[in-house]
């Protein structure tokens, strides 16, 4: 599909807008909700002397990020469906970690999560669109060392955190006694789930063949890049994802090298989450300067790993996912031109 003269993710004349800042009204309210939704559950896990639970809580907290452009009942419905999906995904990842993660299981599990997640996201008209958080949650939890014998722990931690996120996201409507009688309208399903499935198989296989330690990061990068509504925005998001992540490795290296306590890590993550929500609607690449160190810090809090390997894996696997996404975009453009002829 041809790009308009000024695309939301592109600058004038169709150039990739790496430095283009869009308007993002109400970002401060979303940032405040996101900060509270992350801070309270993660600090509660530390207070209970279970820092490993923060991995489950962090993904449940993503519930608060949905529906930023909706109000009242539509936002509550969207966040509730996303919270249930995130909780089930965390449980599925924990079950796979207990069963023993293998390359094939990770690839097939990610394929199922991404395709089902895309179908649900389209049906529920999620915003942010697509299954990026579901893909991230499944890969991270499944790849982590088994933390508990019972699946009730990840279910309870992720579920309660998701519920807290729904409450935080909608308490303003209760205080103001405002409501909406209109729920989100279901959208017709497209063929994008199949496109994502093909991309998952390609990016995941290449990442596994590379021998790097976090192949699911390539899958997450691909899903993030292909979340745009058309080929122009997908291409822009792919470049934003790769270049923003590579730039974000520098602040990540600095923060990971600091002797932060668990409480210090959580507070740093909260600040990064707030900053992310303040800028993500303006420029995705700029937001990745915060997203990259935030994701790595959360992983270190649950299970510490060598810093050098983390940084290498994050950069290389994001590049793999972005490259596969761009290759698919080029192939789709060529096919569209052939059909047009």
Order of alpha helices (4+ residues) and beta strands (2+ residues): alpha-alpha-alpha-alpha-alpha-alpha-alpha-alpha-alpha-alpha-alpha-alpha
